[in-house]
Amino acid sequence: MLKYIRVSIGTAAILGLTKIKMLAKPTTAYLMTYYPGKCLGNCGFCTQARTSKTGSEYLSRVIWPRYPFSKVLNSLERSSEFKRICIQVLIYPNYVNETLEIVNHLKSKVNIPISVSIYPRNVSDLVKLKEAGVERIGIGVDAATKSLFEKIKSPFSWEKTLKLIDEALRIFGRGRVSVHLIYGLGERDIDFIKLMLKLHNRGIRIGLFAFTPMEGTRLANRKPPEQSKYRAIQLSHFLITKHSATMRNFQFDENGDLTKIIFPRDLLLKVIRSGNPFITKGCPNCNRPFYNEPPRRPLYNYPTIDMVKKDLMIIMQQLKSYFPKNVIN
């Protein structure tokens, strides 16, 4: 059996492996493969990247302590707190086989869905993960255009990544493949929204993130996106995925920046007041507490509806400029 695995600090607290104060509990158990070095990938935003100088216990701004794998397995077996397990997979020698071993041990202990966030090498990897019992797979595209991808996602190939997503759809099926997108890497809004539409229309679930600068990474000096702009992207995502929005519902300026969201007033108000567009978007039952931000509010992604409702007036003001007059007074 594998010796160690990393566990997000919130997950570890629920499993009784550590003690911390939590403003929101994770509803998914977040695990990460353990490797004594860094990931062989070199994504510019990632704390686990090959050239990152950030401590290896970090993924984004969350601490992931190392624990004995057997101890984590036993704690998960006793726990009834989680609705899903999500495994974050680094790239290193034998990473696919070790992921399969983790999945097999988990399946023998717990009966909840397992997601794996991984960069598969080929179709065979996808088939093996499916046969092992992985319920859904997440693939990090992250950047919204080929040019950004090639600058930020070294050494991955845009074309190969898209082909792997095609194969993942064929093997796992519509609704069982997630693509992670990060807003704030330097993309135009028009390109980000076009990609969200394309992914959704193909039956791909979108895991939506706001760029988070982390000390020690290549993009440490890049600023996070304006929160008002991210709010508009969150709302656009929700209208696309839940209300069949198309490009006709969005207006852009000459630079490709989103300027207006055009939808019936009553529907817009109902959607915004529900708070649903602003909660974390990922796999089912994923709430990623404070992954993109410290727990002071307002947040980029909210782990609970109750937390959205407390900031709803702020959120409505952030969105006000995106609507025709009198939609939000």
Buried (B, 14 or more C-beta within 10 A) or exposed (E): EBEBBBBBBBBBBBBEBBEEEBEBBBBBBBBBBBBEEBBBBBBBBBBBBBEBEBEBBBBBBBBBBBBBBBBBBEBBEEBEEBBBBBBBBBBBEEBBEBBBBBBEBBBEEBEBBBBBBBBBEEBEBBEBBBEBBBBBBBBBBBBBBEEBBBBBBBEBEBEEBBEBBEBBBEBBEEEBBBBBBBBBBBBBBBBBBBBBBEBBEEEBBBBBBBBBBBEEBBBBEBEBBEBBBBBBBBBBBBBBBEEEBEEEBBBBEEEBEBEBBBBEEEEBBEBBEBBBBBBBBBBBBBBBBBBBBEEEEBBBBBBBEEBBBEBBEBBBEBBEEBBEEEBBE
